[in-house]
């Protein structure tokens, strides 16, 4: 039985905007390209274009051999997870496309794998050619295509759940390896990395670094940032220069700040080089970065730079002392790396943003007593209700909350009810957001637990697998529960801003998982009553911690 590899991509210059897709069918045994297809599809979103590319690739493979097995490789985490059945498909524009794709081959003949964008250059180039042809009022022609097959090795699918920074770090390392291989021995050296890319953080957002797959809508020399409070894209344009480097630099790798660099230059034949600059900055180890692809398009001889597809891989023209033009009007794509905080991945759409509100004070809170899900389930005190009212007023002024979900415990339901009434929203209940069960420690202070159960307490402080006395819930079990709850809520609220009203341990756990921090970090975070924290989850599985323990509205 024959086996095909289908690689597909799609993009939109504006999201939604002028869009196109590209797909490649190759022989799995020989690597030979068997079929190329691309099409300009008019105005559409990036995700719709990616689904159209998938559908076209599967149909091309079916036309070659209906009995073949097919392995689909795409850099769209959204499409891969949805077609694999791990994420639900709720968007009305994507449901019919996914259904059509699922019917091309019989069940069981198609498998799916996510790959880094740097390995998807062939399909990406075809999608860009289709969009270029559409801009000229023409149809894409295979005969005129200049897309070149890549020789990147197959990469195993990443099984980590969305939002775990370990998964993001693994993807970054793949991207760095691919970027360095593309640069070659004559590629850019350390001096090509700007100082701003070494451990820098965004002054506007303070987010952990994440990658920008910035397709469309960003002119050369344009920075796309995200407002820390609203999550909205803010564009700050820097002057285009007569020649600009697209640099991807310093990214996350385990345990320190890993550095990635790609210095990509494009030039126009017989004219001065037109360059677009994109600075990509480093992130701390453990923070998930989103993938950075600033895609700039070199203008024709002597013209100003114009954007071709922000966020696609930068195709390097010859790099060296003096870079010469390989082709007039060639796309320059930024190599895959971790972007500086605040760089917005335009082609992935808005993230699922969780605004995490700890409940207001209860009578047990000022006494610092263990109060989990196995105790007396106290209600809010008068102080707690006032805190909830202040949080509600602040969130109403901000005006970004689209849904409210609460833990089932009384103190969180009461806090959520106060906020939801102010926002005009209903409250959903999710049992996965409940506090840890502290067993026999419920209602006791730390000192009382130390006195009565010293050995159990020492074990609990030393290991996330240790349970509180009397069969309570370990931190490891809590983390497993919260990861499953997070994934379910991310899938249900893709692109939305949701208020989750919950407790100390669930909020700290979600932050810890997003940062890839060790379990002991739970003891090193301060989380006050009625405080706000914010974590954003992107379609490629990465996460960005935007805020922790904000209580400014309570003062």
CORKARA-V40463 format. One record per residue. N is the residue number from 1. RES is the residue in one letter. SS is DSSP state (a for helix, b for strand, c for the rest). PSI is psi as a letter, one per 20 degrees, with the letter a starting at -180 (none if undefined). Layout:
# CORKARA-V40463
n: [N:N]
res: [RES:RES]
ss: [SS:SS]
psi: [PSI:PSI]
This chain:
# CORKARA-V40463
n: [1:2:3:4:5:6:7:8:9:10:11:12:13:14:15:16:17:18:19:20:21:22:23:24:25:26:27:28:29:30:31:32:33:34:35:36:37:38:39:40:41:42:43:44:45:46:47:48:49:50:51:52:53:54:55:56:57:58:59:60:61:62:63:64:65:66:67:68:69:70:71:72:73:74:75:76:77:78:79:80:81:82:83:84:85:86:87:88:89:90:91:92:93:94:95:96:97:98:99:100:101:102:103:104:105:106:107:108:109:110:111:112:113:114:115:116:117:118:119:120:121:122:123:124:125:126:127:128:129:130:131:132:133:134:135:136:137:138:139:140:141:142:143:144:145:146:147:148:149:150:151:152:153:154:155:156:157:158:159:160:161:162:163:164:165:166:167:168:169:170:171:172:173:174:175:176:177:178:179:180:181:182:183:184:185:186:187:188:189:190:191:192:193:194:195:196:197:198:199:200:201:202:203:204:205:206:207:208:209:210:211:212:213:214:215:216:217:218:219:220:221:222:223:224:225:226:227:228:229:230:231:232:233:234:235:236:237:238:239:240:241:242:243:244:245:246:247:248:249:250:251:252:253:254:255:256:257:258:259:260:261:262:263:264:265:266:267:268:269:270:271:272:273:274:275:276:277:278:279:280:281:282:283:284:285:286:287:288:289:290:291:292:293:294:295:296:297:298:299:300:301:302:303:304:305:306:307:308:309:310:311:312:313:314:315:316:317:318:319:320:321:322:323:324:325:326:327:328:329:330:331:332:333:334:335:336:337:338:339:340:341:342:343:344:345:346:347:348:349:350:351:352:353:354:355:356:357:358:359:360:361:362:363:364:365:366:367:368:369:370:371:372:373:374:375:376:377:378:379:380:381:382:383:384:385:386:387:388:389:390:391:392:393:394:395:396:397:398:399:400:401:402:403:404:405:406:407:408:409:410:411:412:413:414:415:416:417:418:419:420:421:422:423:424:425:426:427:428:429:430:431:432:433:434:435:436:437:438:439:440:441:442:443:444:445:446:447:448:449:450:451:452:453:454:455:456:457:458:459:460:461:462:463:464:465:466:467:468:469:470:471:472:473:474:475:476:477:478:479:480:481:482:483:484:485:486:487:488:489:490:491:492:493:494:495:496:497:498:499:500:501:502:503:504:505:506:507:508:509:510:511:512:513:514:515:516:517:518:519:520:521:522:523:524:525:526:527:528:529:530:531:532:533:534:535:536:537:538:539:540:541:542:543:544:545:546:547:548:549:550:551:552:553:554:555]
res: [X:X:X:X:X:X:X:X:X:X:X:X:X:X:X:X:X:X:X:X:X:X:X:X:X:X:X:X:X:X:X:X:X:X:X:X:X:X:X:X:X:X:X:X:X:X:X:X:X:X:X:X:X:X:X:X:X:X:X:X:X:X:X:X:X:X:X:X:X:X:X:X:X:X:X:X:X:X:X:X:X:X:X:X:X:X:X:X:X:X:X:X:X:X:X:X:X:X:X:X:X:X:X:X:X:X:X:X:X:X:X:X:X:X:X:X:X:X:X:X:X:X:X:X:X:X:X:X:X:X:X:X:X:X:X:X:X:X:X:X:X:X:X:X:X:X:X:X:X:X:X:X:X:X:X:X:X:X:X:X:X:X:X:X:X:X:X:X:X:X:X:X:X:X:X:X:X:X:X:X:X:X:X:X:X:X:X:X:X:X:X:X:X:X:X:X:X:X:X:X:X:X:X:X:X:X:X:X:X:X:X:X:X:X:X:X:X:X:X:X:X:X:X:X:X:X:X:X:X:X:X:X:X:X:X:X:X:X:X:X:X:X:X:X:X:X:X:X:X:X:X:X:X:X:X:X:X:X:X:X:X:X:X:X:X:X:X:X:X:X:X:X:X:X:X:X:X:X:X:X:X:X:X:X:X:X:X:X:X:X:X:X:X:X:X:X:X:X:X:X:X:X:X:X:X:X:X:X:X:X:X:X:X:X:X:X:X:X:X:X:X:X:X:X:X:X:X:X:X:X:X:X:X:X:X:X:X:X:X:X:X:X:X:X:X:X:X:X:X:X:X:X:X:X:X:X:X:X:X:X:X:X:X:X:X:X:X:X:X:X:X:X:X:X:X:X:X:X:X:X:X:X:X:X:X:X:X:X:X:X:X:X:X:X:X:X:X:X:X:X:X:X:X:X:X:X:X:X:X:X:X:X:X:X:X:X:X:X:X:X:X:X:X:X:X:X:X:X:X:X:X:X:X:X:X:X:X:X:X:X:X:X:X:X:X:X:X:X:X:X:X:X:X:X:X:X:X:X:X:X:X:X:X:X:X:X:X:X:X:X:X:X:X:X:X:X:X:X:X:X:X:X:X:X:X:X:X:X:X:X:X:X:X:X:X:X:X:X:X:X:X:X:X:X:X:X:X:X:X:X:X:X:X:X:X:X:X:X:X:X:X:X:X:X:X:X:X:X:X:X:X:X:X:X:X:X:X:X:X:X:X:X:X:X:X:X:X:X:X:X:X:X:X:X:X]
ss: [c:c:b:b:b:b:b:b:b:b:b:b:b:c:c:c:b:b:b:b:b:b:b:b:b:b:b:c:c:c:c:c:b:b:b:b:b:b:b:b:b:b:b:b:c:a:a:a:a:a:a:a:a:a:a:a:a:a:a:a:a:a:a:a:c:c:c:c:b:b:b:b:b:b:c:c:a:a:a:a:a:a:a:c:c:c:c:c:c:c:c:a:a:a:a:a:a:a:a:a:a:a:a:a:c:c:c:c:c:b:b:b:b:b:c:c:a:a:a:c:a:a:a:a:a:a:a:a:a:a:a:a:a:a:a:c:c:c:c:c:c:a:a:a:c:c:c:c:c:c:c:c:c:c:c:c:c:c:c:c:c:c:c:c:a:a:a:a:a:a:a:a:a:a:a:a:a:a:a:a:a:a:a:c:c:c:c:c:c:a:a:a:c:c:a:a:a:c:c:c:c:c:c:c:c:c:c:c:c:c:c:c:b:b:c:c:c:c:c:c:c:b:b:b:b:b:c:c:c:c:c:c:b:b:b:b:b:c:c:c:b:c:c:c:c:b:b:b:b:c:c:b:b:c:c:b:b:c:c:c:b:b:b:b:c:c:c:c:c:c:c:c:c:c:b:c:c:b:c:c:c:c:c:c:c:c:c:c:c:c:b:b:b:b:b:b:b:c:c:c:c:c:c:c:c:b:c:c:c:c:c:c:c:c:c:c:c:c:c:c:c:c:c:c:c:c:c:c:c:c:b:b:b:c:c:c:b:b:c:c:c:c:c:c:c:a:a:a:c:c:c:b:b:b:b:b:b:b:c:c:c:b:c:c:c:c:c:c:b:c:c:c:c:c:c:c:c:c:c:b:c:a:a:a:a:a:a:a:a:a:a:a:a:a:a:a:a:a:c:c:c:c:b:b:b:b:c:c:c:a:a:a:a:a:a:a:a:a:a:a:a:a:a:c:c:c:b:b:b:c:a:a:a:c:c:c:c:c:a:a:a:c:c:c:b:a:a:a:a:a:a:a:c:a:a:a:a:a:a:a:a:a:c:c:c:c:c:c:c:c:c:c:c:c:a:a:a:a:a:a:a:a:a:a:a:a:a:a:a:a:a:a:c:c:c:c:b:b:b:b:b:b:c:a:a:a:a:a:a:a:a:a:a:a:a:c:c:c:a:a:a:a:a:a:c:c:c:c:c:c:c:b:b:b:b:b:b:c:c:c:c:c:b:b:b:b:b:b:b:b:c:a:a:a:c]
psi: [p:q:p:q:p:p:p:q:r:q:r:p:m:h:m:q:a:p:q:r:r:q:q:p:p:r:p:h:g:i:j:p:p:h:p:q:q:q:q:p:j:b:p:r:r:g:h:g:h:g:h:h:g:g:g:h:g:g:h:g:h:h:h:g:o:i:i:q:q:p:o:p:p:q:j:o:h:g:g:g:h:g:h:i:j:h:q:q:o:i:p:h:h:h:g:h:g:h:g:g:h:h:i:g:q:q:p:i:i:p:q:q:p:q:q:q:h:h:j:k:h:g:h:g:h:g:g:g:g:g:h:g:g:h:h:i:k:r:q:p:p:h:h:i:q:j:p:p:q:r:k:q:q:q:p:q:q:o:i:q:q:p:i:p:h:h:g:g:h:g:h:g:h:g:h:g:g:g:g:h:h:h:h:r:h:j:a:q:a:h:i:i:p:q:h:i:j:n:j:q:q:p:i:h:h:j:q:q:q:r:q:o:m:n:p:q:i:o:r:p:j:p:p:o:r:p:p:h:g:h:j:q:p:p:p:o:p:q:p:p:r:h:p:q:q:o:p:p:r:n:a:p:r:p:k:a:o:q:p:q:q:p:o:p:p:q:q:p:p:j:r:q:p:p:q:p:p:o:p:p:r:q:r:q:p:h:p:p:q:q:p:o:n:o:o:q:p:p:r:r:o:i:r:q:p:q:p:g:n:p:i:r:p:p:o:p:r:p:p:b:g:o:p:r:p:h:p:q:k:q:p:p:p:p:q:p:a:p:r:q:p:i:p:p:n:h:i:i:a:q:r:o:p:o:o:o:o:q:r:r:q:r:h:h:g:h:i:l:q:p:n:b:i:j:b:i:m:q:r:q:r:h:g:h:h:h:g:h:g:g:g:g:g:g:h:h:h:g:k:i:p:i:q:p:p:q:q:i:q:g:h:h:h:g:g:h:h:g:g:h:h:h:i:k:q:r:p:q:p:o:h:i:j:r:r:q:o:j:c:i:i:p:i:q:r:g:h:h:h:h:g:h:l:g:g:h:g:g:h:h:h:h:p:i:i:p:q:r:p:j:k:a:p:r:h:g:h:g:g:g:g:h:g:g:g:g:g:g:h:g:h:h:k:p:j:r:o:p:o:o:o:b:a:g:g:g:g:h:g:g:g:g:h:h:i:k:q:r:h:i:i:h:i:j:p:p:o:r:p:k:q:p:q:p:p:p:p:r:h:j:i:r:q:o:o:h:q:p:l:p:j:h:i:i:none]
